[in-house]
């Protein structure tokens, strides 16, 4: 089976507390990054936690993009799934990195659908 899409799981470490805890900054970053990636946005939902942290998710025609921040740890977890070839994931993540300015980035890339073939053969 051909892959159904690319799924990137990205950890950003060493980000500043102020950026990770600012809802407006995260929302603006999300908006610009989605636009730059060519994603077809259906809806974006953001939430500011107390005492700190922001969660955001974008439902997109291509699938989804999400962020969860832990300002007290300088950490952001990013999840991007795109089932198609029209979305530029590198452009999206470049905007995230320009805003969050992590000192360390860890990325895992999964090609969705490969597991479906294994599961159906068991």
Backbone atoms as SQL, in Angstrom:
CREATE TABLE atoms (id INTEGER PRIMARY KEY, chain TEXT, resi INTEGER, resn TEXT, atom TEXT, x REAL, y REAL, z REAL);
INSERT INTO atoms VALUES
  (1, 'A', 1, 'UNK', 'N', 0.840, -1.187, 0.000),
  (2, 'A', 1, 'UNK', 'CA', 0.000, 0.000, 0.000),
  (3, 'A', 1, 'UNK', 'C', 0.880, 1.243, 0.000),
  (4, 'A', 2, 'UNK', 'N', 0.532, 2.179, -0.815),
  (5, 'A', 2, 'UNK', 'CA', 1.210, 3.469, -0.829),
  (6, 'A', 2, 'UNK', 'C', 0.861, 4.221, 0.461),
  (7, 'A', 3, 'UNK', 'N', 1.781, 5.001, 0.963),
  (8, 'A', 3, 'UNK', 'CA', 1.547, 5.781, 2.173),
  (9, 'A', 3, 'UNK', 'C', 0.362, 6.722, 2.008),
  (10, 'A', 4, 'UNK', 'N', -0.416, 6.862, 3.082),
  (11, 'A', 4, 'UNK', 'CA', -1.558, 7.780, 3.072),
  (12, 'A', 4, 'UNK', 'C', -1.151, 9.210, 3.375),
  (13, 'A', 5, 'UNK', 'N', 0.042, 9.389, 3.902),
  (14, 'A', 5, 'UNK', 'CA', 0.504, 10.737, 4.204),
  (15, 'A', 5, 'UNK', 'C', 1.668, 10.733, 5.162),
  (16, 'A', 6, 'UNK', 'N', 2.231, 11.911, 5.331),
  (17, 'A', 6, 'UNK', 'CA', 3.395, 12.088, 6.211),
  (18, 'A', 6, 'UNK', 'C', 2.942, 12.671, 7.536),
  (19, 'A', 7, 'UNK', 'N', 3.434, 12.074, 8.608),
  (20, 'A', 7, 'UNK', 'CA', 3.093, 12.504, 9.954),
  (21, 'A', 7, 'UNK', 'C', 4.398, 12.837, 10.680),
  (22, 'A', 8, 'UNK', 'N', 4.553, 14.109, 11.033),
  (23, 'A', 8, 'UNK', 'CA', 5.768, 14.528, 11.742),
  (24, 'A', 8, 'UNK', 'C', 5.431, 14.823, 13.198),
  (25, 'A', 9, 'UNK', 'N', 6.237, 14.270, 14.064),
  (26, 'A', 9, 'UNK', 'CA', 6.135, 14.515, 15.498),
  (27, 'A', 9, 'UNK', 'C', 7.422, 15.241, 15.874),
  (28, 'A', 10, 'UNK', 'N', 7.273, 16.474, 16.356),
  (29, 'A', 10, 'UNK', 'CA', 8.433, 17.327, 16.580),
  (30, 'A', 10, 'UNK', 'C', 8.433, 17.828, 18.016),
  (31, 'A', 11, 'UNK', 'N', 9.578, 17.695, 18.684),
  (32, 'A', 11, 'UNK', 'CA', 9.786, 18.242, 20.024),
  (33, 'A', 11, 'UNK', 'C', 10.742, 19.417, 19.922),
  (34, 'A', 12, 'UNK', 'N', 10.309, 20.561, 20.450),
  (35, 'A', 12, 'UNK', 'CA', 11.164, 21.747, 20.524),
  (36, 'A', 12, 'UNK', 'C', 11.556, 21.945, 21.974),
  (37, 'A', 13, 'UNK', 'N', 12.860, 21.971, 22.215),
  (38, 'A', 13, 'UNK', 'CA', 13.394, 22.174, 23.566),
  (39, 'A', 13, 'UNK', 'C', 14.163, 23.487, 23.604),
  (40, 'A', 14, 'UNK', 'N', 14.217, 24.086, 24.785),
  (41, 'A', 14, 'UNK', 'CA', 14.994, 25.304, 24.964),
  (42, 'A', 14, 'UNK', 'C', 14.309, 26.563, 24.477),
  (43, 'A', 15, 'UNK', 'N', 12.990, 26.550, 24.414),
  (44, 'A', 15, 'UNK', 'CA', 12.227, 27.740, 24.010),
  (45, 'A', 15, 'UNK', 'C', 12.019, 28.643, 25.228),
  (46, 'A', 16, 'UNK', 'N', 11.751, 29.928, 24.989),
  (47, 'A', 16, 'UNK', 'CA', 11.571, 30.849, 26.112),
  (48, 'A', 16, 'UNK', 'C', 10.164, 30.748, 26.693),
  (49, 'A', 17, 'UNK', 'N', 10.085, 30.929, 27.984),
  (50, 'A', 17, 'UNK', 'CA', 8.822, 30.870, 28.714),
  (51, 'A', 17, 'UNK', 'C', 7.809, 31.834, 28.125),
  (52, 'A', 18, 'UNK', 'N', 8.237, 33.077, 27.905),
  (53, 'A', 18, 'UNK', 'CA', 7.319, 34.132, 27.470),
  (54, 'A', 18, 'UNK', 'C', 6.637, 33.805, 26.146),
  (55, 'A', 19, 'UNK', 'N', 7.380, 33.259, 25.214),
  (56, 'A', 19, 'UNK', 'CA', 6.804, 32.928, 23.904),
  (57, 'A', 19, 'UNK', 'C', 5.848, 31.745, 24.036),
  (58, 'A', 20, 'UNK', 'N', 6.267, 30.712, 24.754),
  (59, 'A', 20, 'UNK', 'CA', 5.439, 29.520, 24.906),
  (60, 'A', 20, 'UNK', 'C', 4.150, 29.785, 25.681),
  (61, 'A', 21, 'UNK', 'N', 4.142, 30.849, 26.474),
  (62, 'A', 21, 'UNK', 'CA', 2.981, 31.137, 27.319),
  (63, 'A', 21, 'UNK', 'C', 2.086, 32.232, 26.755),
  (64, 'A', 22, 'UNK', 'N', 2.400, 32.737, 25.573),
  (65, 'A', 22, 'UNK', 'CA', 1.658, 33.857, 25.004),
  (66, 'A', 22, 'UNK', 'C', 0.683, 33.368, 23.928),
  (67, 'A', 23, 'UNK', 'N', -0.593, 33.355, 24.262),
  (68, 'A', 23, 'UNK', 'CA', -1.628, 32.871, 23.350),
  (69, 'A', 23, 'UNK', 'C', -1.625, 33.624, 22.023),
  (70, 'A', 24, 'UNK', 'N', -1.498, 34.949, 22.063),
  (71, 'A', 24, 'UNK', 'CA', -1.519, 35.738, 20.829),
  (72, 'A', 24, 'UNK', 'C', -0.333, 35.409, 19.924),
  (73, 'A', 25, 'UNK', 'N', 0.836, 35.218, 20.510),
  (74, 'A', 25, 'UNK', 'CA', 2.024, 34.860, 19.734),
  (75, 'A', 25, 'UNK', 'C', 1.856, 33.501, 19.078),
  (76, 'A', 26, 'UNK', 'N', 1.360, 32.536, 19.842),
  (77, 'A', 26, 'UNK', 'CA', 1.165, 31.187, 19.301),
  (78, 'A', 26, 'UNK', 'C', 0.102, 31.204, 18.207),
  (79, 'A', 27, 'UNK', 'N', -0.987, 31.927, 18.416),
  (80, 'A', 27, 'UNK', 'CA', -2.047, 32.015, 17.406),
  (81, 'A', 27, 'UNK', 'C', -1.517, 32.658, 16.118),
  (82, 'A', 28, 'UNK', 'N', -0.767, 33.752, 16.253),
  (83, 'A', 28, 'UNK', 'CA', -0.196, 34.442, 15.095),
  (84, 'A', 28, 'UNK', 'C', 0.776, 33.525, 14.346),
  (85, 'A', 29, 'UNK', 'N', 1.617, 32.807, 15.089),
  (86, 'A', 29, 'UNK', 'CA', 2.563, 31.868, 14.491),
  (87, 'A', 29, 'UNK', 'C', 1.811, 30.797, 13.704),
  (88, 'A', 30, 'UNK', 'N', 0.781, 30.249, 14.311),
  (89, 'A', 30, 'UNK', 'CA', -0.039, 29.218, 13.676),
  (90, 'A', 30, 'UNK', 'C', -0.629, 29.731, 12.364),
  (91, 'A', 31, 'UNK', 'N', -1.229, 30.909, 12.416),
  (92, 'A', 31, 'UNK', 'CA', -1.882, 31.490, 11.239),
  (93, 'A', 31, 'UNK', 'C', -0.898, 31.682, 10.091),
  (94, 'A', 32, 'UNK', 'N', 0.245, 32.280, 10.391),
  (95, 'A', 32, 'UNK', 'CA', 1.256, 32.536, 9.354),
  (96, 'A', 32, 'UNK', 'C', 1.853, 31.241, 8.823),
  (97, 'A', 33, 'UNK', 'N', 2.097, 30.285, 9.708),
  (98, 'A', 33, 'UNK', 'CA', 2.691, 29.015, 9.292),
  (99, 'A', 33, 'UNK', 'C', 1.735, 28.223, 8.409),
  (100, 'A', 34, 'UNK', 'N', 0.465, 28.185, 8.771),
  (101, 'A', 34, 'UNK', 'CA', -0.525, 27.473, 7.956),
  (102, 'A', 34, 'UNK', 'C', -0.645, 28.108, 6.575),
  (103, 'A', 35, 'UNK', 'N', -0.647, 29.423, 6.536),
  (104, 'A', 35, 'UNK', 'CA', -0.721, 30.130, 5.251),
  (105, 'A', 35, 'UNK', 'C', 0.497, 29.816, 4.387),
  (106, 'A', 36, 'UNK', 'N', 1.681, 29.874, 4.993),
  (107, 'A', 36, 'UNK', 'CA', 2.919, 29.615, 4.247),
  (108, 'A', 36, 'UNK', 'C', 2.990, 28.176, 3.737),
  (109, 'A', 37, 'UNK', 'N', 2.363, 27.260, 4.457),
  (110, 'A', 37, 'UNK', 'CA', 2.424, 25.845, 4.077),
  (111, 'A', 37, 'UNK', 'C', 1.469, 25.483, 2.946),
  (112, 'A', 38, 'UNK', 'N', 0.496, 26.362, 2.698),
  (113, 'A', 38, 'UNK', 'CA', -0.505, 26.062, 1.680),
  (114, 'A', 38, 'UNK', 'C', -1.628, 25.173, 2.192),
  (115, 'A', 39, 'UNK', 'N', -1.731, 25.001, 3.497),
  (116, 'A', 39, 'UNK', 'CA', -2.787, 24.173, 4.080),
  (117, 'A', 39, 'UNK', 'C', -4.158, 24.801, 3.840),
  (118, 'A', 40, 'UNK', 'N', -5.164, 23.956, 3.732),
  (119, 'A', 40, 'UNK', 'CA', -6.539, 24.404, 3.599),
  (120, 'A', 40, 'UNK', 'C', -7.168, 24.345, 4.990),
  (121, 'A', 41, 'UNK', 'N', -7.272, 25.503, 5.638),
  (122, 'A', 41, 'UNK', 'CA', -7.716, 25.563, 7.030),
  (123, 'A', 41, 'UNK', 'C', -9.234, 25.429, 7.121),
  (124, 'A', 42, 'UNK', 'N', -9.668, 24.520, 7.985),
  (125, 'A', 42, 'UNK', 'CA', -11.088, 24.349, 8.271),
  (126, 'A', 42, 'UNK', 'C', -11.436, 25.122, 9.537),
  (127, 'A', 43, 'UNK', 'N', -10.650, 24.896, 10.602),
  (128, 'A', 43, 'UNK', 'CA', -10.882, 25.612, 11.860),
  (129, 'A', 43, 'UNK', 'C', -9.642, 25.536, 12.733),
  (130, 'A', 44, 'UNK', 'N', -9.383, 26.615, 13.460),
  (131, 'A', 44, 'UNK', 'CA', -8.285, 26.658, 14.422),
  (132, 'A', 44, 'UNK', 'C', -8.880, 26.934, 15.800),
  (133, 'A', 45, 'UNK', 'N', -8.476, 26.140, 16.781),
  (134, 'A', 45, 'UNK', 'CA', -8.932, 26.313, 18.157),
  (135, 'A', 45, 'UNK', 'C', -7.692, 26.439, 19.043),
  (136, 'A', 46, 'UNK', 'N', -7.683, 27.474, 19.881),
  (137, 'A', 46, 'UNK', 'CA', -6.577, 27.713, 20.798),
  (138, 'A', 46, 'UNK', 'C', -7.117, 27.824, 22.221),
  (139, 'A', 47, 'UNK', 'N', -6.288, 27.407, 23.188),
  (140, 'A', 47, 'UNK', 'CA', -6.671, 27.521, 24.589),
  (141, 'A', 47, 'UNK', 'C', -5.447, 27.878, 25.426),
  (142, 'A', 48, 'UNK', 'N', -5.604, 28.856, 26.312),
  (143, 'A', 48, 'UNK', 'CA', -4.560, 29.268, 27.258),
  (144, 'A', 48, 'UNK', 'C', -4.868, 28.633, 28.600),
  (145, 'A', 49, 'UNK', 'N', -3.906, 27.904, 29.154),
  (146, 'A', 49, 'UNK', 'CA', -4.071, 27.258, 30.450),
  (147, 'A', 49, 'UNK', 'C', -3.620, 28.178, 31.577),
  (148, 'A', 50, 'UNK', 'N', -4.099, 27.912, 32.778),
  (149, 'A', 50, 'UNK', 'CA', -3.669, 28.622, 33.971),
  (150, 'A', 50, 'UNK', 'C', -3.046, 27.599, 34.915),
  (151, 'A', 51, 'UNK', 'N', -1.835, 27.780, 35.379),
  (152, 'A', 51, 'UNK', 'CA', -1.117, 29.042, 35.378),
  (153, 'A', 51, 'UNK', 'C', -0.317, 29.315, 34.106),
  (154, 'A', 52, 'UNK', 'N', -0.033, 28.289, 33.274),
  (155, 'A', 52, 'UNK', 'CA', 0.714, 28.548, 32.046),
  (156, 'A', 52, 'UNK', 'C', 0.478, 27.449, 31.031),
  (157, 'A', 53, 'UNK', 'N', 0.831, 27.764, 29.787),
  (158, 'A', 53, 'UNK', 'CA', 0.739, 26.795, 28.703),
  (159, 'A', 53, 'UNK', 'C', -0.348, 27.142, 27.701),
  (160, 'A', 54, 'UNK', 'N', -0.122, 26.715, 26.478),
  (161, 'A', 54, 'UNK', 'CA', -1.056, 26.954, 25.383),
  (162, 'A', 54, 'UNK', 'C', -1.198, 25.658, 24.596),
  (163, 'A', 55, 'UNK', 'N', -2.410, 25.372, 24.176),
  (164, 'A', 55, 'UNK', 'CA', -2.692, 24.255, 23.276),
  (165, 'A', 55, 'UNK', 'C', -3.433, 24.810, 22.075),
  (166, 'A', 56, 'UNK', 'N', -3.061, 24.348, 20.913),
  (167, 'A', 56, 'UNK', 'CA', -3.758, 24.765, 19.704),
  (168, 'A', 56, 'UNK', 'C', -3.840, 23.616, 18.728),
  (169, 'A', 57, 'UNK', 'N', -4.929, 23.585, 17.999),
  (170, 'A', 57, 'UNK', 'CA', -5.084, 22.572, 16.964),
  (171, 'A', 57, 'UNK', 'C', -5.774, 23.191, 15.757),
  (172, 'A', 58, 'UNK', 'N', -5.280, 22.830, 14.594),
  (173, 'A', 58, 'UNK', 'CA', -5.897, 23.266, 13.348),
  (174, 'A', 58, 'UNK', 'C', -6.418, 22.028, 12.639),
  (175, 'A', 59, 'UNK', 'N', -7.717, 22.025, 12.390),
  (176, 'A', 59, 'UNK', 'CA', -8.291, 21.023, 11.501),
  (177, 'A', 59, 'UNK', 'C', -8.089, 21.570, 10.092),
  (178, 'A', 60, 'UNK', 'N', -7.419, 20.812, 9.272),
  (179, 'A', 60, 'UNK', 'CA', -7.138, 21.234, 7.903),
  (180, 'A', 60, 'UNK', 'C', -7.639, 20.148, 6.952),
  (181, 'A', 61, 'UNK', 'N', -7.909, 20.512, 5.731),
  (182, 'A', 61, 'UNK', 'CA', -8.385, 19.533, 4.760),
  (183, 'A', 61, 'UNK', 'C', -7.373, 18.406, 4.593),
  (184, 'A', 62, 'UNK', 'N', -6.103, 18.725, 4.772),
  (185, 'A', 62, 'UNK', 'CA', -5.037, 17.738, 4.614),
  (186, 'A', 62, 'UNK', 'C', -4.911, 16.834, 5.839),
  (187, 'A', 63, 'UNK', 'N', -5.441, 17.215, 6.994),
  (188, 'A', 63, 'UNK', 'CA', -5.534, 16.438, 8.233),
  (189, 'A', 63, 'UNK', 'C', -5.493, 17.357, 9.437),
  (190, 'A', 64, 'UNK', 'N', -4.310, 17.518, 10.109),
  (191, 'A', 64, 'UNK', 'CA', -4.280, 18.369, 11.298),
  (192, 'A', 64, 'UNK', 'C', -2.868, 18.848, 11.633),
  (193, 'A', 65, 'UNK', 'N', -2.838, 19.924, 12.448),
  (194, 'A', 65, 'UNK', 'CA', -1.605, 20.459, 13.022),
  (195, 'A', 65, 'UNK', 'C', -1.934, 20.800, 14.466),
  (196, 'A', 66, 'UNK', 'N', -1.053, 20.421, 15.405),
  (197, 'A', 66, 'UNK', 'CA', -1.308, 20.776, 16.800),
  (198, 'A', 66, 'UNK', 'C', -0.021, 21.200, 17.496),
  (199, 'A', 67, 'UNK', 'N', -0.217, 21.963, 18.583),
  (200, 'A', 67, 'UNK', 'CA', 0.885, 22.373, 19.444),
  (201, 'A', 67, 'UNK', 'C', 0.420, 22.308, 20.896),
  (202, 'A', 68, 'UNK', 'N', 1.311, 21.877, 21.758),
  (203, 'A', 68, 'UNK', 'CA', 1.082, 21.873, 23.201),
  (204, 'A', 68, 'UNK', 'C', 2.366, 22.419, 23.820),
  (205, 'A', 69, 'UNK', 'N', 2.235, 23.446, 24.659),
  (206, 'A', 69, 'UNK', 'CA', 3.441, 24.058, 25.238),
  (207, 'A', 69, 'UNK', 'C', 3.503, 23.843, 26.745),
  (208, 'A', 70, 'UNK', 'N', 4.716, 23.700, 27.228),
  (209, 'A', 70, 'UNK', 'CA', 5.042, 23.637, 28.647),
  (210, 'A', 70, 'UNK', 'C', 6.084, 24.731, 28.895),
  (211, 'A', 71, 'UNK', 'N', 5.627, 25.969, 29.108),
  (212, 'A', 71, 'UNK', 'CA', 6.563, 27.079, 29.276),
  (213, 'A', 71, 'UNK', 'C', 7.563, 26.863, 30.413),
  (214, 'A', 72, 'UNK', 'N', 7.091, 26.265, 31.495),
  (215, 'A', 72, 'UNK', 'CA', 7.965, 26.050, 32.649),
  (216, 'A', 72, 'UNK', 'C', 9.110, 25.086, 32.338),
  (217, 'A', 73, 'UNK', 'N', 8.969, 24.317, 31.266),
  (218, 'A', 73, 'UNK', 'CA', 10.018, 23.385, 30.836),
  (219, 'A', 73, 'UNK', 'C', 10.735, 23.857, 29.572),
  (220, 'A', 74, 'UNK', 'N', 10.262, 24.972, 28.983),
  (221, 'A', 74, 'UNK', 'CA', 10.840, 25.446, 27.727),
  (222, 'A', 74, 'UNK', 'C', 10.578, 24.494, 26.578),
  (223, 'A', 75, 'UNK', 'N', 9.440, 23.792, 26.619),
  (224, 'A', 75, 'UNK', 'CA', 9.165, 22.686, 25.704),
  (225, 'A', 75, 'UNK', 'C', 7.863, 22.886, 24.934),
  (226, 'A', 76, 'UNK', 'N', 7.895, 22.524, 23.651),
  (227, 'A', 76, 'UNK', 'CA', 6.688, 22.514, 22.826),
  (228, 'A', 76, 'UNK', 'C', 6.639, 21.207, 22.045),
  (229, 'A', 77, 'UNK', 'N', 5.464, 20.583, 22.035),
  (230, 'A', 77, 'UNK', 'CA', 5.234, 19.359, 21.266),
  (231, 'A', 77, 'UNK', 'C', 4.380, 19.718, 20.057),
  (232, 'A', 78, 'UNK', 'N', 4.865, 19.361, 18.873),
  (233, 'A', 78, 'UNK', 'CA', 4.195, 19.675, 17.613),
  (234, 'A', 78, 'UNK', 'C', 3.812, 18.366, 16.933),
  (235, 'A', 79, 'UNK', 'N', 2.629, 18.346, 16.347),
  (236, 'A', 79, 'UNK', 'CA', 2.148, 17.173, 15.634),
  (237, 'A', 79, 'UNK', 'C', 1.563, 17.665, 14.308),
  (238, 'A', 80, 'UNK', 'N', 2.078, 17.149, 13.198),
  (239, 'A', 80, 'UNK', 'CA', 1.610, 17.574, 11.878),
  (240, 'A', 80, 'UNK', 'C', 1.349, 16.336, 11.029),
  (241, 'A', 81, 'UNK', 'N', 0.134, 16.212, 10.537),
  (242, 'A', 81, 'UNK', 'CA', -0.197, 15.113, 9.630),
  (243, 'A', 81, 'UNK', 'C', -0.787, 15.702, 8.366),
  (244, 'A', 82, 'UNK', 'N', -0.208, 15.318, 7.241),
  (245, 'A', 82, 'UNK', 'CA', -0.690, 15.802, 5.950),
  (246, 'A', 82, 'UNK', 'C', -0.874, 14.615, 5.022),
  (247, 'A', 83, 'UNK', 'N', -2.110, 14.389, 4.631),
  (248, 'A', 83, 'UNK', 'CA', -2.389, 13.310, 3.681),
  (249, 'A', 83, 'UNK', 'C', -2.549, 13.931, 2.291),
  (250, 'A', 84, 'UNK', 'N', -1.444, 14.111, 1.660),
  (251, 'A', 84, 'UNK', 'CA', -1.453, 14.727, 0.337),
  (252, 'A', 84, 'UNK', 'C', -0.090, 15.328, 0.066),
  (253, 'A', 85, 'UNK', 'N', 0.052, 15.886, -1.101),
  (254, 'A', 85, 'UNK', 'CA', 1.350, 16.445, -1.480),
  (255, 'A', 85, 'UNK', 'C', 1.316, 17.957, -1.648),
  (256, 'A', 86, 'UNK', 'N', 0.157, 18.573, -1.430),
  (257, 'A', 86, 'UNK', 'CA', 0.049, 20.012, -1.679),
  (258, 'A', 86, 'UNK', 'C', 0.576, 20.855, -0.524),
  (259, 'A', 87, 'UNK', 'N', 0.656, 20.306, 0.672),
  (260, 'A', 87, 'UNK', 'CA', 1.070, 21.079, 1.846),
  (261, 'A', 87, 'UNK', 'C', 2.582, 21.002, 2.030),
  (262, 'A', 88, 'UNK', 'N', 3.212, 22.141, 2.311),
  (263, 'A', 88, 'UNK', 'CA', 4.652, 22.210, 2.508),
  (264, 'A', 88, 'UNK', 'C', 4.944, 22.174, 4.012),
  (265, 'A', 89, 'UNK', 'N', 5.245, 20.983, 4.519),
  (266, 'A', 89, 'UNK', 'CA', 5.496, 20.810, 5.948),
  (267, 'A', 89, 'UNK', 'C', 6.758, 21.541, 6.399),
  (268, 'A', 90, 'UNK', 'N', 7.760, 21.604, 5.526),
  (269, 'A', 90, 'UNK', 'CA', 8.995, 22.304, 5.879),
  (270, 'A', 90, 'UNK', 'C', 8.742, 23.794, 6.089),
  (271, 'A', 91, 'UNK', 'N', 7.915, 24.399, 5.258),
  (272, 'A', 91, 'UNK', 'CA', 7.583, 25.823, 5.412),
  (273, 'A', 91, 'UNK', 'C', 6.835, 26.052, 6.717),
  (274, 'A', 92, 'UNK', 'N', 5.899, 25.168, 7.036),
  (275, 'A', 92, 'UNK', 'CA', 5.144, 25.284, 8.280),
  (276, 'A', 92, 'UNK', 'C', 6.086, 25.246, 9.485),
  (277, 'A', 93, 'UNK', 'N', 6.946, 24.246, 9.519),
  (278, 'A', 93, 'UNK', 'CA', 7.844, 24.084, 10.663),
  (279, 'A', 93, 'UNK', 'C', 8.902, 25.189, 10.722),
  (280, 'A', 94, 'UNK', 'N', 9.295, 25.740, 9.598),
  (281, 'A', 94, 'UNK', 'CA', 10.233, 26.872, 9.591),
  (282, 'A', 94, 'UNK', 'C', 9.632, 28.075, 10.311),
  (283, 'A', 95, 'UNK', 'N', 8.335, 28.319, 10.093),
  (284, 'A', 95, 'UNK', 'CA', 7.662, 29.418, 10.792),
  (285, 'A', 95, 'UNK', 'C', 7.588, 29.143, 12.296),
  (286, 'A', 96, 'UNK', 'N', 7.302, 27.901, 12.658),
  (287, 'A', 96, 'UNK', 'CA', 7.270, 27.545, 14.078),
  (288, 'A', 96, 'UNK', 'C', 8.640, 27.795, 14.717),
  (289, 'A', 97, 'UNK', 'N', 9.691, 27.333, 14.055),
  (290, 'A', 97, 'UNK', 'CA', 11.039, 27.470, 14.612),
  (291, 'A', 97, 'UNK', 'C', 11.480, 28.930, 14.688),
  (292, 'A', 98, 'UNK', 'N', 11.090, 29.737, 13.719),
  (293, 'A', 98, 'UNK', 'CA', 11.455, 31.158, 13.735),
  (294, 'A', 98, 'UNK', 'C', 10.824, 31.876, 14.925),
  (295, 'A', 99, 'UNK', 'N', 9.624, 31.462, 15.309),
  (296, 'A', 99, 'UNK', 'CA', 8.945, 32.086, 16.448),
  (297, 'A', 99, 'UNK', 'C', 9.404, 31.494, 17.767),
  (298, 'A', 100, 'UNK', 'N', 9.470, 30.168, 17.852),
  (299, 'A', 100, 'UNK', 'CA', 9.764, 29.498, 19.127),
  (300, 'A', 100, 'UNK', 'C', 11.254, 29.469, 19.452),
  (301, 'A', 101, 'UNK', 'N', 12.093, 29.534, 18.432),
  (302, 'A', 101, 'UNK', 'CA', 13.555, 29.574, 18.578),
  (303, 'A', 101, 'UNK', 'C', 14.089, 28.499, 19.532),
  (304, 'A', 102, 'UNK', 'N', 13.812, 27.236, 19.242),
  (305, 'A', 102, 'UNK', 'CA', 14.301, 26.166, 20.116),
  (306, 'A', 102, 'UNK', 'C', 15.812, 26.017, 20.011),
  (307, 'A', 103, 'UNK', 'N', 16.407, 25.547, 21.102),
  (308, 'A', 103, 'UNK', 'CA', 17.840, 25.250, 21.077),
  (309, 'A', 103, 'UNK', 'C', 18.095, 23.820, 20.618),
  (310, 'A', 104, 'UNK', 'N', 17.056, 22.991, 20.668),
  (311, 'A', 104, 'UNK', 'CA', 17.176, 21.600, 20.241),
  (312, 'A', 104, 'UNK', 'C', 15.852, 21.157, 19.604),
  (313, 'A', 105, 'UNK', 'N', 15.959, 20.439, 18.498),
  (314, 'A', 105, 'UNK', 'CA', 14.775, 19.953, 17.784),
  (315, 'A', 105, 'UNK', 'C', 14.928, 18.449, 17.576),
  (316, 'A', 106, 'UNK', 'N', 13.891, 17.713, 17.945),
  (317, 'A', 106, 'UNK', 'CA', 13.849, 16.266, 17.700),
  (318, 'A', 106, 'UNK', 'C', 12.633, 15.981, 16.831),
  (319, 'A', 107, 'UNK', 'N', 12.854, 15.279, 15.724),
  (320, 'A', 107, 'UNK', 'CA', 11.776, 15.016, 14.769),
  (321, 'A', 107, 'UNK', 'C', 11.687, 13.529, 14.465),
  (322, 'A', 108, 'UNK', 'N', 10.454, 13.036, 14.450),
  (323, 'A', 108, 'UNK', 'CA', 10.183, 11.674, 14.001),
  (324, 'A', 108, 'UNK', 'C', 9.195, 11.779, 12.840),
  (325, 'A', 109, 'UNK', 'N', 9.470, 11.071, 11.762),
  (326, 'A', 109, 'UNK', 'CA', 8.592, 11.098, 10.599),
  (327, 'A', 109, 'UNK', 'C', 8.018, 9.697, 10.397),
  (328, 'A', 110, 'UNK', 'N', 6.703, 9.651, 10.327),
  (329, 'A', 110, 'UNK', 'CA', 6.000, 8.398, 10.060),
  (330, 'A', 110, 'UNK', 'C', 5.287, 8.528, 8.720),
  (331, 'A', 111, 'UNK', 'N', 5.252, 7.457, 7.975),
  (332, 'A', 111, 'UNK', 'CA', 4.485, 7.433, 6.737),
  (333, 'A', 111, 'UNK', 'C', 3.259, 6.576, 7.010),
  (334, 'A', 112, 'UNK', 'N', 2.113, 7.248, 7.185),
  (335, 'A', 112, 'UNK', 'CA', 0.884, 6.589, 7.604),
  (336, 'A', 112, 'UNK', 'C', 0.368, 5.672, 6.510),
  (337, 'A', 113, 'UNK', 'N', -0.191, 4.566, 6.926),
  (338, 'A', 113, 'UNK', 'CA', -0.719, 3.581, 5.996),
  (339, 'A', 113, 'UNK', 'C', 0.119, 2.325, 5.978),
  (340, 'A', 114, 'UNK', 'N', 1.413, 2.453, 6.229),
  (341, 'A', 114, 'UNK', 'CA', 2.280, 1.282, 6.263),
  (342, 'A', 114, 'UNK', 'C', 1.841, 0.333, 7.364),
  (343, 'A', 115, 'UNK', 'N', 1.446, 0.867, 8.511),
  (344, 'A', 115, 'UNK', 'CA', 0.993, 0.043, 9.624),
  (345, 'A', 115, 'UNK', 'C', -0.336, -0.636, 9.306),
  (346, 'A', 116, 'UNK', 'N', -1.168, 0.027, 8.509),
  (347, 'A', 116, 'UNK', 'CA', -2.466, -0.546, 8.149),
  (348, 'A', 116, 'UNK', 'C', -2.258, -1.860, 7.401),
  (349, 'A', 117, 'UNK', 'N', -1.276, -1.925, 6.548),
  (350, 'A', 117, 'UNK', 'CA', -0.998, -3.149, 5.796),
  (351, 'A', 117, 'UNK', 'C', -0.598, -4.246, 6.769),
  (352, 'A', 118, 'UNK', 'N', 0.230, -3.916, 7.771),
  (353, 'A', 118, 'UNK', 'CA', 0.655, -4.922, 8.745),
  (354, 'A', 118, 'UNK', 'C', -0.525, -5.374, 9.594),
  (355, 'A', 119, 'UNK', 'N', -1.357, -4.444, 10.044),
  (356, 'A', 119, 'UNK', 'CA', -2.484, -4.782, 10.900),
  (357, 'A', 119, 'UNK', 'C', -3.481, -5.674, 10.158),
  (358, 'A', 120, 'UNK', 'N', -3.699, -5.416, 8.887),
  (359, 'A', 120, 'UNK', 'CA', -4.700, -6.178, 8.146),
  (360, 'A', 120, 'UNK', 'C', -4.189, -7.584, 7.801),
  (361, 'A', 121, 'UNK', 'N', -2.888, -7.817, 7.882),
  (362, 'A', 121, 'UNK', 'CA', -2.354, -9.130, 7.540),
  (363, 'A', 121, 'UNK', 'C', -2.254, -10.045, 8.755),
  (364, 'A', 122, 'UNK', 'N', -2.592, -9.538, 9.932),
  (365, 'A', 122, 'UNK', 'CA', -2.479, -10.358, 11.159),
  (366, 'A', 122, 'UNK', 'C', -3.703, -11.190, 11.388);
